[in-house]
Amino acid sequence: MAESDKPDASTHFGFETVPRAAKAGRVGAVFRSVAGRYDLMNDVMSLGSHRLIKRFTLELCALRPGQRVLDLAGGTGDLSMQFARVVGDSGLVVLADINEAMLSVGRDRIIDQGLQSNIEIAQVNAETLPFADGSFDCVCIAYGLRNVTDKDAALTAMRRVLKPGGRLVILEFSRPANPLLNRAYDAYSSLWPVAGRVITGDADSYRYLVESIRMHPDQQTLIEMMELAGLERCRFHNVLNGVCAIHLGLKPL
């Protein structure tokens, strides 16, 4: 029996150890709580830099008109709307997330931008993607992998739904390469729960987000996980000296 299949197996919810079966529900509660102010808090926490980071991520996705892309854990649709403009009417973007509250915000934003013609919305679990093998030219998951309970299962599912030669792009918080920056970043991010309480009335959710960042695998560990999932030519680009990292891997031809 695999570790993830054991009923008494545990995992991390931030710094807390919880039963694996409980994590998804607790993460869901976090994002239902913050969905309405999620984009505003992203601007506050990143001092606006997340917009530039997502633009770089878009470039690394290397999309072309007519292609199909899965925006996994896409939440409020920031990247989906950018993808939709690149792939055009002949292409397709699937905005997918496990959280209905985040998708509701994303759907409203997409309609407001008039981009619903080539964006579909799906509520899915990243570990058991309900798409056929070889459905997408690109799968992108931005700031979502650290919230997944079984990351190995999710990476395997992402590889499965890619077309041969398709590209997986993972944008996630990571480990700064400079020790001084790492300490400064830890100090700065420790203020996020305070900002969360002021802006959203919810400090606990942002405390979890900070803790989940610190528990996430570092750059090289994630490379190894991607390779074990069957991806090749895996590499990463550090952003802000490793505060974030963008990992890329290809499905073998």
C-alpha positions as CSV (number, residue, x, y, z in Angstrom):
1,M,0.0,0.0,0.0
2,A,1.3,3.4,-1.0
3,E,2.0,5.9,1.8
4,S,-0.7,8.2,0.5
5,D,-3.2,5.4,0.6
6,K,-2.8,4.6,4.3
7,P,-5.8,5.9,6.2
8,D,-3.6,6.9,9.2
9,A,-1.0,8.7,7.0
10,S,-0.3,12.3,8.0
11,T,0.9,15.3,6.1
12,H,1.7,19.0,6.8
13,F,-0.9,21.8,7.0
14,G,1.6,24.6,7.4
15,F,3.7,23.6,10.4
16,E,0.9,21.5,11.8
17,T,0.8,17.7,11.2
18,V,-2.7,16.6,10.2
19,P,-4.3,13.4,8.7
20,R,-3.9,13.4,4.9
21,A,-7.6,13.1,4.4
22,A,-8.1,16.4,6.3
23,K,-5.7,18.6,4.5
24,A,-7.8,19.4,1.3
25,G,-10.8,20.5,3.4
26,R,-8.6,22.8,5.6
27,V,-6.9,24.3,2.5
28,G,-10.3,24.8,1.0
29,A,-11.5,26.7,4.0
30,V,-8.4,29.0,3.8
31,F,-9.1,29.9,0.2
32,R,-12.9,30.3,0.6
33,S,-12.0,32.8,3.4
34,V,-9.6,34.9,1.3
35,A,-11.1,34.6,-2.2
36,G,-12.7,38.0,-2.4
37,R,-9.5,39.8,-1.4
38,Y,-7.0,37.3,-2.8
39,D,-5.7,39.6,-5.7
40,L,-5.5,42.6,-3.5
41,M,-3.5,40.7,-0.9
42,N,-1.2,39.4,-3.7
43,D,-0.3,43.0,-4.5
44,V,0.3,43.8,-0.9
45,M,2.4,40.8,0.0
46,S,4.5,40.9,-3.2
47,L,4.6,44.8,-3.4
48,G,3.2,44.3,-6.9
49,S,6.0,42.1,-8.1
50,H,3.8,39.0,-8.7
51,R,2.5,40.7,-11.9
52,L,6.0,40.8,-13.4
53,I,6.7,37.3,-12.2
54,K,3.6,36.0,-13.9
55,R,4.5,37.8,-17.1
56,F,7.9,36.0,-17.1
57,T,6.0,32.7,-16.4
58,L,3.8,33.4,-19.4
59,E,6.9,33.8,-21.6
60,L,8.3,30.5,-20.3
61,C,5.1,28.7,-21.2
62,A,6.0,29.5,-24.9
63,L,2.4,29.3,-26.0
64,R,1.3,29.7,-29.6
65,P,-2.1,30.5,-31.2
66,G,-4.4,27.5,-31.4
67,Q,-2.8,25.6,-28.5
68,R,-4.6,24.2,-25.4
69,V,-3.4,25.1,-21.9
70,L,-4.5,23.9,-18.5
71,D,-4.2,26.7,-15.8
72,L,-4.2,24.4,-12.8
73,A,-5.0,25.9,-9.4
74,G,-5.7,29.0,-11.5
75,G,-8.0,30.5,-8.9
76,T,-9.1,34.0,-9.8
77,G,-7.9,33.7,-13.4
78,D,-4.9,36.1,-13.7
79,L,-2.9,33.8,-15.9
80,S,-5.9,32.3,-17.7
81,M,-6.8,35.7,-19.1
82,Q,-3.3,36.2,-20.3
83,F,-3.1,32.7,-21.8
84,A,-6.4,33.3,-23.6
85,R,-5.1,36.3,-25.4
86,V,-2.1,34.4,-26.6
87,V,-3.8,31.2,-27.8
88,G,-6.6,33.2,-29.4
89,D,-10.0,32.0,-30.5
90,S,-8.6,28.8,-32.1
91,G,-7.0,27.8,-28.8
92,L,-8.5,26.9,-25.4
93,V,-7.7,27.7,-21.8
94,V,-9.1,25.5,-19.0
95,L,-9.1,27.5,-15.7
96,A,-9.1,24.7,-13.1
97,D,-9.1,24.8,-9.3
98,I,-10.4,22.7,-6.5
99,N,-11.9,25.7,-4.7
100,E,-15.4,26.9,-5.9
101,A,-15.0,30.3,-4.2
102,M,-11.8,31.1,-6.1
103,L,-13.4,29.9,-9.4
104,S,-16.4,32.1,-8.8
105,V,-14.2,35.2,-8.5
106,G,-12.3,34.0,-11.6
107,R,-15.4,33.5,-13.6
108,D,-16.7,37.0,-12.9
109,R,-13.3,38.6,-13.8
110,I,-13.2,36.6,-17.1
111,I,-16.8,37.7,-18.0
112,D,-15.9,41.3,-17.1
113,Q,-12.9,41.1,-19.6
114,G,-15.0,39.5,-22.3
115,L,-12.7,36.5,-22.5
116,Q,-15.2,33.7,-21.9
117,S,-15.2,32.6,-25.6
118,N,-12.0,30.5,-25.2
119,I,-11.8,29.9,-21.5
120,E,-13.5,26.9,-19.9
121,I,-13.8,26.5,-16.1
122,A,-13.5,23.2,-14.2
123,Q,-13.5,22.4,-10.6
124,V,-10.9,19.6,-10.2
125,N,-8.5,17.9,-7.9
126,A,-4.9,18.2,-9.1
127,E,-4.2,14.7,-8.0
128,T,-6.9,13.1,-10.1
129,L,-7.3,15.3,-13.2
130,P,-10.5,14.4,-15.2
131,F,-9.0,15.0,-18.6
132,A,-7.9,12.5,-21.3
133,D,-4.3,11.6,-21.8
134,G,-2.5,14.1,-24.0
135,S,-5.1,16.8,-23.8
136,F,-2.9,19.9,-23.4
137,D,0.1,21.5,-25.0
138,C,1.0,23.2,-21.6
139,V,0.0,22.7,-18.0
140,C,0.8,25.6,-15.7
141,I,0.3,25.6,-11.9
142,A,1.2,28.9,-10.2
143,Y,1.4,29.2,-6.4
144,G,-0.7,26.1,-6.1
145,L,1.5,23.0,-5.8
146,R,2.5,23.7,-2.2
147,N,-1.2,23.3,-1.2
148,V,-1.6,19.9,-2.8
149,T,-1.7,17.0,-0.4
150,D,0.0,14.4,-2.7
151,K,2.4,16.3,-4.9
152,D,3.8,13.2,-6.5
153,A,0.3,12.1,-7.7
154,A,-0.4,15.6,-8.9
155,L,2.8,15.8,-10.9
156,T,2.1,12.4,-12.5
157,A,-1.4,13.5,-13.4
158,M,0.0,16.7,-15.0
159,R,2.4,14.7,-17.1
160,R,-0.3,12.3,-18.2
161,V,-2.6,15.0,-19.6
162,L,0.2,16.7,-21.5
163,K,0.7,15.9,-25.2
164,P,4.1,14.3,-26.0
165,G,6.6,17.1,-26.0
166,G,4.2,19.3,-23.9
167,R,5.5,21.6,-21.2
168,L,4.8,21.7,-17.5
169,V,5.5,25.0,-15.9
170,I,5.4,25.4,-12.1
171,L,5.6,28.8,-10.4
172,E,6.0,28.6,-6.7
173,F,7.7,30.2,-3.7
174,S,11.0,28.6,-3.0
175,R,14.3,29.1,-1.2
176,P,16.4,32.3,-1.6
177,A,20.0,31.4,-2.6
178,N,21.4,34.2,-0.4
179,P,21.3,33.5,3.4
180,L,20.9,37.2,4.3
181,L,18.0,37.6,1.8
182,N,16.5,34.4,3.2
183,R,16.4,35.8,6.7
184,A,15.1,39.2,5.5
185,Y,12.4,37.4,3.5
186,D,11.4,35.3,6.5
187,A,11.1,38.5,8.6
188,Y,9.1,40.2,5.9
189,S,6.7,37.3,5.2
190,S,6.0,37.0,9.0
191,L,4.1,40.3,8.7
192,W,1.7,38.8,6.1
193,P,-0.8,37.5,8.8
194,V,-0.9,41.1,10.2
195,A,-1.8,42.4,6.7
196,G,-4.3,39.6,6.3
197,R,-6.1,40.6,9.5
198,V,-6.2,44.3,8.5
199,I,-7.3,43.8,4.8
200,T,-9.3,40.6,5.0
201,G,-10.1,40.2,8.7
202,D,-8.3,36.8,8.5
203,A,-4.9,36.4,10.0
204,D,-5.0,32.6,10.4
205,S,-5.3,32.0,6.6
206,Y,-2.2,34.0,5.9
207,R,-0.3,32.4,8.7
208,Y,-1.0,29.1,6.9
209,L,0.2,30.5,3.6
210,V,3.5,31.6,5.2
211,E,4.0,28.3,6.8
212,S,3.1,26.4,3.6
213,I,5.8,28.3,1.8
214,R,8.4,27.3,4.3
215,M,7.4,23.7,4.2
216,H,7.5,23.5,0.3
217,P,10.3,21.5,-1.3
218,D,13.3,23.5,-2.4
219,Q,14.4,23.9,-6.0
220,Q,16.5,20.8,-6.5
221,T,14.0,18.6,-4.6
222,L,11.2,19.7,-6.9
223,I,13.4,18.9,-9.9
224,E,13.9,15.4,-8.6
225,M,10.1,15.0,-8.0
226,M,9.4,16.1,-11.5
227,E,11.9,13.6,-12.9
228,L,10.3,10.8,-10.9
229,A,7.0,11.7,-12.3
230,G,8.3,11.0,-15.8
231,L,9.2,14.5,-17.0
232,E,12.5,15.2,-18.8
233,R,14.8,18.2,-19.4
234,C,13.7,19.6,-16.1
235,R,15.2,22.9,-15.0
236,F,14.3,26.0,-13.0
237,H,14.7,29.7,-13.1
238,N,15.1,31.6,-9.8
239,V,13.2,34.8,-9.5
240,L,14.2,37.4,-6.9
241,N,17.2,35.3,-6.0
242,G,15.0,32.3,-5.3
243,V,12.2,33.9,-3.4
244,C,10.2,32.3,-6.2
245,A,11.3,29.7,-8.8
246,I,9.8,28.7,-12.1
247,H,10.3,25.0,-12.9
248,L,9.9,23.6,-16.3
249,G,9.8,20.0,-17.6
250,L,8.7,18.3,-20.8
251,K,6.7,15.1,-21.4
252,P,8.8,12.7,-23.4
253,L,8.0,12.4,-27.1
